[in-house]
Amino acid sequence: MTARSLRLAASCALAACAGCVSYEPSPLDHRSILGAEQMSRRAAPELGSPDMALATVSEWMATHGPAVRSARAEFEAARARAEVLTPWADPSLQFGPQTAWGGDVGSSRLVTPFAQLSISIPLGDRLAAQDAQNLALAEVARIETVLRLREEYLAVRAAWARLAAARLRQTQLEAWAEVAQASVALTRRQIELGASSALDAGLLELDLARVEVRRLAAELDANRAVGDLAARTGMPLARFDALDEAALPLLPEALPSAAELEHALGSSRPGLIRLRADHALAERDLRLQIARQYPDLKLGPIYTAEAGEQRDQLGLGIGFNVPWFDANRQNIAAAIGERNRTRAAYEAGLRAALAELDQGLREIELTRARRVALEGSVLPAAEANVRLARLQAEAGAVDTLRILEVQRSVQELQVETTAARLAELEAWLGLERALGQPLLPFPGEPAPGHQPSPTGDAAEPIDQDTNRQILDLSSGGAAEESR
C-alpha cells in the first residue's frame, strides 16, 4: 500500500469528521439560578385594586408561572428538532489493503489498496414523513403550552376564590366571636348577681371556643390558597395579603344550557384536545412507518488496484435491500394499534366529559336551591327575630342576654349562608374544570370567558396542518371522530 494511498485515506477520514459539532458544557449552577428566581419574585407586581388584581396575576403567570415555563421549555426543545430537516443517511466509506497469492500472481504490488464509497438515496417519502412527524411533535408541544396556561389560569381562579372565601369566613366568624364574647361577659356579670349559673357561662365559653376553632380553620384554608397561588404564579406569598372578599365573583342567575356546553366541550376541554393530539401524532407515525418499509438505493464508486498486476479498476456499486421478509411490518402494526387506541381513548374521554357536565349542572342546581332557601327565608326570618327582640328589649320584655342569643343565631346562619354560597361557587368552578373554560365573571377579567394566551413563539402555530387536525372541529377528521 503506497504512501499516496495512506494520505488519501487520512484525508477522507478528516473530511468525514469536518462537519461534526463539538461538545460545549452548560453546567447547572444552583446558586445563580436561585439568585435569578429571587430577583424574579422581588420584581413581581403589586396586585392593587380587586378590579385589576386577577388580570395582573394572569399576565405575570403567562411568563413566570413554573408549569407554563416548563411547558414552554418542552416546546422549545421540540421546535429545535423540527427546524432541522431530516438529512440523508451519511455516506459509507470503506478502504484498506488487499493482497493476492497463487501461481499466476506477479511479484510486484502484492499488497494494493481498495476503496468503496456508498451513498443511500431514499426511494420513498420517508424523509418528508419524518419532517412532518417532527413538525407535528413541535406543534403538539406548542398546543400543550396553551393548554397548560389555560389549566393554570383555571386553577388560579379557583385558588383565588378559595382565598377570598376563606377571608370572608374569617370576617364573619370574627363578628360571631365578638357576639359570643359579649354573651360570656354578660353571663359572668349575671353570675355575680345570682341571675345565672356557671353552667350557662361554660356553655357560652364552649360556643366561643368552637367559633375560634372555625376561624383558625378558615385562616388555614386562606394560607393554603395563598400557597397554591404563589406556587402557580411564581409570586411571593405577601403579594396576596390584601386580597379579600371583594375578589369573589358574582354567581350567574342563569345556567348555561347543556347543548351549549356540549358544543364548546371539544374545543375547550384540555383532556379532549390532548387526546386529539395523540391521534394526530399516531396518524403521522403510521405514515412514517409505512414510508420506512421502502428501501434506500445504495449507490457509489468502487476503486481497486489489482494485486500482483500493474492495473487499477474503477466500478459503480448499485444495491438495495429487498423488502420480502421484514418490510417494517411490526412497527406498522404497532402504529395502527396506537391509532386505534387513541380513537378509543377519545371516545371514552368524551363520554366521561359529558357525564361530568351533567353532574356539574345538577350540582349547581342543588347548591343554588340550598342558598336560595337560606337567603330567601331562613336568614330573613332570623334577622326579623333580632329586630323583634330589640323592640321587646326597649319595652322591657326581654333582657340583653336574650338579644345576644338571638343575634348569635343570626351570625351562625350568616356563616351557613356563606358556606352555601361558597358551595355553589365550588360547583361552578367544578363545571369550569369539566369544560376547560371560564364561566364565572371575576372582578377585573377583560371579558366573560377570557382565556390567557402564551407569548412569543408559542403564540402562533408552526404546523398549520396539525393545528387544524387538532383544533378545527369542523374538519373532516373531527367529523370522523364524532362518528
N, C-alpha and C positions, 0 to 999 in steps of 0.2 A: 504494500500500500504506500503510495508516494506521499511526499510532504505536501504537495499541492492538494491532494485529496483530503489530507488531515485538516489543512487550513480551510478548505471549502466546507467540511463538516462542522468545524468550530464556528465558522461564520454563520452557517444556517442555524445552529443552536442558539447563538447570541441574538440573531434576528427574531427567532421564535419567541424569546422572552422580552423583546423590546417593549411590547405593549402591555406588560403586566403592571398592576398597581402595587405600589409599596405600602407596607403597613405603617399607619400613624396612630400611636396610642392616644386615647382620650380618657384619662383616669377619672373615677368618680370621687370628687372631693367633698366629703360630708360638710366640712366647715364652711366652704364657700357657698354650697347650696343652702345650708341653714341660714347664713347671713343674707342671701338673696330673698329667701322666704320671709325672714323677719322684716326686711325692708318693705316687701310687698304688703305684709299685714299692716305695717305702720302707715302705708300710703292708702289704705282702704278709706273710702269717703265716709263722712258722717251722713247719717240717714236723713236728718232734717225732719220735715213735717210728714205726717202719715200719708198725705196725698202724693208725696214724692218718694217715700221710702222704698216701696216694693220695686218701682222702676229702677231706682239706684242699685238695689241689690241684684236685680236681674241683669243689668248691664255689666256689673262687676263680675258676676258669676260666669257670664258668657266668655270671659277671657281669663279668669283666675280660678274658677271652680276646679278642684282637683279631678273630679270624674270627667269633666269636659276636657281638661288639658290632657288627661290620659288618652281619651278617645281621639283627640286631635293628633297626638304623637303616633298612634297606630295608623291614622290616615296618612300622615307624612311618610311613614315607613312604606306603606303600600304604594303611595304615589311615586316614591323614588324608584321602586322596582318597575312600575308601569311606564315611567318615562324612558327607560332603556329598552329599545326594540330587541326582540329575541334574535340573536345572531345565528348565522350558520355555524355548524359544528367546526371546531378547529381542524385545520388540515393535519394529516398524519404523515410524518416523515420518518422513514427507515433507511439506515445506511450502516455499512460495516464492511469487513473484509470477506473475501471468499477465495477458495483455493480449489485445485483440481489435481488429480493423480491418475495414473494409468500409463499404458504403453504409448499412447498417441499424444501424450502431453509433452510440449516442448519444455526446454529448461529455463526459458525466460518468463518473467511475470507469473510465477507460481502463486503469488498472493495478489489479488486485484480488488478494487473497491466495487461496491454496488450501492445504489441509492434509489429510493422509491418515494414519490410524493402522492398522497391520496387525498382528494377533496370530496366531501359528501355534499351532494346537491339535492335539496328536498324536492320530491316529486309532487307531494300533496300540499295542502294548506296548513300543515302543522304549525309553522311559524306564525302565520296570521291568527290561527286559533289560540296559540299561546299568548300572543299580544292581546287578543280580545279577552282572554281569561285574566290577564294581569290588570287590564283596564277595569274589568268588572269588579275585581277584588278591591281596587282603589276606590271605585265609586261606592261599593258597599261600605267600605270603611268611612267614606265621607258621609253617607247617609246615617251610619251609626253615630257619627259625631252630632248630627242634627237630632237624632232620636235621644241620645244621652242628654243633650241640652234640654230637650222637652221634658224628659223624665225628671231631671234635676229641678227644673222650674216647677213642675207639679209638686215635687217633694218639698221644695222651699215654701210654696204656698201653703201646703198642709202644716209644715212646722211653724210657719208664720201665724196661721190660725190657732194652732195649739198654744203658742206663746201668748197671743192676745187673750185667748180664752182663759188660760191659767191666771193671768194677771187680773182679769175681770173677776174670777172666782176669789182671788186674794182680796180684792177690794170689798166684795160683798161679805166675805167671811170676817173681815176686819170690822165691818159695820155690825155684823151679828155679834161678834165678840164684845163690842162696846155695850150693846144692849144687855148681854149676859153679865158683864162685869157690873153694870148698874143694878141689875137684879140681885146679884150676890151682895153688893154693898148695902142695898136697902134691906135685904133679909137679915144681914148681920145687925143692923140697927134695930130691926124689929125683935130680934132675939134678946137684945139688951133690954127692950121694953116689955119682954114677955109675950109679944104678939105672934111669935113664930118659933119654930123649933130648929135644932141643929140638923135634923134630917132634911128639912126644906133647904137649908143652906148647902148641905152636902150634895143634894141632887142638882142644884143650880151650878155648883162648882164642877160637878161631873160634866154637865152640859157645856160649861165654858171650856173645860179641858178637851172635850170632843171637837169643839169648834176650832180650837188651836191646832189639834192634830190634823184636821181637814185643811186648815190654812197652810200648815207645813207641807202637806201633800201637794197642794196647789203650787207652792213655791218650788218643790222638787220637780213637778211637771214643767214649770216655766224654765228651770235650769236645764232640763233635758232638751227642751225645744230650742233653747239658745245654743246648746252644744251641737245639735243637729244642724242648725242654720250656719254656725261657724264652720263646721266640717264641710258642708256642701258649697259654701260660697268662698272660703278662704279668707274670711274677715274675722277680726278679733271679737271675742265674746262681748267686750264692752260696747261695741257698736249697737248692740240690741237692747241696752239697758233702758232706753227711753220708750221702747215700744209698749203700747198699752192697748186697752180695748177699742180705741179709735181705729185700729188697723183691721178690725173684724169686717168681713164682707157682709153685704146685705143679702138676706135669703130671698131668692126669687119667689114671686107669688104663684107663677105658673110653672108646671113641669114641662120639659120638652117631650115631644111625642116619641114613642118607641120607634116609629118609622124614621123620624129624623135622625135619631141616634144610630140606628142600624145602617142608614145611608152613609153617615160620617165615619162609621167604625173602620172600614177598610183603609181609609186614608189617614186616620189619626192614631189608631192603636199601635204602639211600637212593636208589640209582640207579633202582630199580623204582618207588619211591614218587614220585620226581620225574617219571618218565615218565607215571604215572597222573595226576599233577597237570597235566602238559601236555595230556593227553587231556581232563581235566575243563575246562580253560580253552578248548580247541578246541570242545568242546560248547557252552560258554557263548557263545563268539564266533560260532558258527554261528547260534545262536538270535538273537543281536543283529543279525547281518547280514540274516537273514530279516525281523526286525521293521522294519529300516530300509527295506525295499522299499515299505512303505505310506507314502503321502504325508501331510503335515500339512494340516489345514484352515486356510486363511488367512481371517481374519475381522476387519473393522474399519470404523469410520465414515469417511466422506469429506465434507469441508466445502469448498465453493467459493462464491465471490461472483461473480455473473455480470458479466463485463466489459461496460461500456457500458450497463448497466441497474442500476436500484435493486432488486436481487433477490439473496438468498442461497439456497444449496441445501445440503441435507444428505442424504447417501446412505449405504448399507451395502454394503461390498465383500465378496464371498464368492468364494473360489477355492481351487484345489489343483492340484498337478502330476499329470498323468495318467501312470501307470506303464506306458506302452506299449513304450518302447524300452530304457531303462536298467534300471529295476526292481532295481538293485543286483546284477545278475547276476554280474559279475566277482568282487565281494567274496564272494558266496555260494559261487561255485565254488571260490575260494581257501580259504574256511573248510572246505568239505567235503574238499578235498585235504589240508588241515592235520590234520583229524581222522583221515583215513585214514593219514597219515604217522605220527602219534603211536601209532596202533594197531600199525602195522608195527614201529615202533621199540621198543614194549613187548615184542612177541613176540621180536624179536631180542635185546633185553636179557635176557629171561627165559632164552632158550637159552644165552646166554653165562654167565649166573649159574649155571645148572645144571652147565655144564661146569667152572666154577671150583670148585663144591662137590665134584664128583667128583675133580678134580685135588688139591684140598686134603686130602681124606680119604686119598687114596693117598699123598700126600707125608708125611702124619703117620705112616702105617703103615710107610713105608720108613725114615724117620728114627728112629722108635721101634725098629725092628729093629736098626739100627746101634747105638743107645745101649744096648739090652739086651745085645747081644753084647759090647760093651766093658765094661759094668758087671758082667755076669754071668760072663764067662770070662776075657777078656784082662787086665783090671785086677787081678782077684783072683790070677791066676797070676803077674803081675809082683810084686805085694805079697808073695806066698809066696816068690818068689826073693830078695827083700830079707831076709825073716826067715831063710831058709836061709843066705844069705851072712853074716849076722851070727853065726849059730851056728857056721859054719865058721871065721869070724874069731876067735871065742873059743877054738876048738880049735887055732888057728894054721894052718889050711889055706889061707886066702886073706888078702891084705893089705888095708889100708884103702882104697887106690885102687880096688880091685875092688869094694868095697862101695859106694863113691861112684858108680861107673859104673852099678851095678845100681839104686841109688837115683835117679840121674839119669834112667834109662829109665822108672822109675815116675812121676817128675814129668812127663815128656813124655806118658806115657799118661794121666795125670790131666788134663792140658791138652786132650788129644784127646778124652777122655770128656766133659769140659765142653763142648767145641766140638760134640760130637754132641748133648748135651742142649740146647744153645742152638739147634742146627739144628731140633730137634723143637719147641722153643718158637717159633721163627720160623714153622714150618709151622702151628702152632696160631693164631698171630697173623694169618697169611695167611688162614686159614679164617674168623677173626673178621671180617676186612675183606670177604671174599666174602659173608658172611652179613649183615654190618652189625649184629652183636650180640655182646656179650662172652660168652665161653665159659670162659675160664680163671679160676679163683678167685684173685685177687690178694689179698695181705695188706691188711686194712683196708677191703675193699669191704663195703658194707652187706649185700648178698645176691648169690648167683650170678646172673649175667645182669643186674646192675644197670645202669640207663640213667639218666644225669642228665637233669633236666627244666629247661626255662627258667623264669625267674621273671617276676613282673609280668604285664603284659597279654598276653605271649606264651604264658602257661601254659594259657589256655583258648581253645577255638575261638570265632571270631567269626562263622562261617558254617557252621552245622551241616550243611546240605545238601552243600556242597563237601567238608567234613571227612569225612562218611560216604562220599561218592563216591570219595574218595582212599584212605581208611584202612580202611573196613569191607569186608573181603574176602568177607563172607557176603552182600553185597548183590547185586542182580541185575546191576549194572554190572560187578562183579568176576567174576561167573559168565560174563558175556558175554565178558570179556577172556580168561578161561581157555580158553574155547572157541576 
